[in-house]
Amino acid sequence: MRSIDAIIIGLPVLLMALTMHEYAHGYVAYRLGDPTAKQEGRLTFNPLKHLDPIGTLVFLFVSFGWAKPVPVNPAYFHNPRQGMLWVALAGPMTNFALAFISAILYRLLFMVAPALSGLPGFSFFFAPISQMVQFSIIINLVLCVLNLLPIPPLDGSRIVSGLLPENLARTYDSFERYGFIILLVLLMTGGLGAIITPLMGVAAMFLPI
């Protein structure tokens, strides 16, 4: 199990990243006419409403976890395929925005550090705060890049499906039943990390760090 310090620092950051990701899905769906997330109490910033017990438990052993997907009913959308594309895109883009904001905060922290270093207790507070902000950059980039992968049922697959001609989209969507197996194989063989790591490097180039 990971150290208590790492859990105390990382868990709030992960919960915020996952909560904002799922809220963004629900909010965009709601704006497009789907009340499902709101009716089920998922259009909220309360992380307890989005927690997945297994996803949270996994975080205790590795630096990653997941939340319960927000329910979306595309039948409410004027254009269901296009609506799902925007709903899917909202989650990863929210994580990128959080990574961007965290990068700005990280720079600001080290800009003001010299002026504040003489204050009592500075090192006691500065170290965990800077670690939390740094972890926020990393975990939000991971969630952004991972969810943009075109592997069903990740958000990237919904985006690709929305861009494909309808007949090709149906064929593509039929592979969703194999998506979890593909992800599991990639995870166990290290392939997932090999894919995500360079993509995170590319995404990080657009951050102010």
MOSULBEL-V832621 format. One record per backbone hydrogen bond with DSSP energy under -1.0 kcal/mol. NH is the residue of the N-H (numbers start at 1). CO is the residue of the C=O. If there is no record, write none. Layout:
nh=NH co=CO
nh=NH co=CO
This chain:
nh=2 co=60
nh=7 co=3
nh=8 co=4
nh=9 co=5
nh=10 co=6
nh=11 co=7
nh=14 co=10
nh=15 co=11
nh=16 co=12
nh=17 co=13
nh=18 co=14
nh=19 co=15
nh=20 co=16
nh=21 co=17
nh=22 co=18
nh=23 co=19
nh=24 co=20
nh=25 co=21
nh=26 co=22
nh=27 co=23
nh=28 co=24
nh=29 co=25
nh=30 co=26
nh=31 co=27
nh=32 co=28
nh=33 co=30
nh=34 co=29
nh=39 co=35
nh=40 co=36
nh=41 co=38
nh=42 co=37
nh=44 co=42
nh=49 co=46
nh=50 co=47
nh=51 co=47
nh=56 co=52
nh=57 co=53
nh=58 co=54
nh=60 co=57
nh=61 co=58
nh=62 co=58
nh=68 co=50
nh=76 co=73
nh=77 co=74
nh=83 co=79
nh=84 co=80
nh=85 co=81
nh=86 co=82
nh=87 co=83
nh=88 co=84
nh=89 co=85
nh=90 co=86
nh=93 co=89
nh=94 co=90
nh=95 co=91
nh=96 co=92
nh=97 co=93
nh=98 co=94
nh=99 co=95
nh=100 co=96
nh=101 co=97
nh=102 co=98
nh=103 co=99
nh=104 co=100
nh=105 co=101
nh=106 co=102
nh=107 co=103
nh=108 co=104
nh=109 co=105
nh=110 co=106
nh=111 co=107
nh=112 co=108
nh=113 co=109
nh=116 co=112
nh=117 co=113
nh=119 co=116
nh=122 co=119
nh=125 co=121
nh=126 co=122
nh=127 co=123
nh=129 co=125
nh=130 co=126
nh=131 co=127
nh=132 co=128
nh=133 co=129
nh=134 co=130
nh=135 co=131
nh=136 co=132
nh=137 co=133
nh=138 co=134
nh=139 co=135
nh=140 co=136
nh=141 co=137
nh=142 co=138
nh=143 co=139
nh=144 co=140
nh=145 co=141
nh=146 co=142
nh=147 co=143
nh=149 co=146
nh=151 co=149
nh=154 co=151
nh=156 co=147
nh=157 co=154
nh=159 co=155
nh=160 co=156
nh=161 co=157
nh=162 co=158
nh=163 co=159
nh=164 co=160
nh=169 co=165
nh=170 co=166
nh=171 co=167
nh=172 co=168
nh=173 co=169
nh=174 co=170
nh=175 co=172
nh=176 co=173
nh=178 co=175
nh=179 co=176
nh=182 co=178
nh=183 co=179
nh=184 co=180
nh=185 co=181
nh=186 co=182
nh=187 co=183
nh=188 co=184
nh=189 co=185
nh=191 co=186
nh=192 co=186
nh=194 co=190
nh=195 co=191
nh=196 co=192
nh=197 co=193
nh=199 co=195
nh=200 co=196
nh=201 co=197
nh=202 co=198
nh=203 co=199
nh=204 co=200
nh=206 co=203
nh=207 co=204
nh=209 co=207
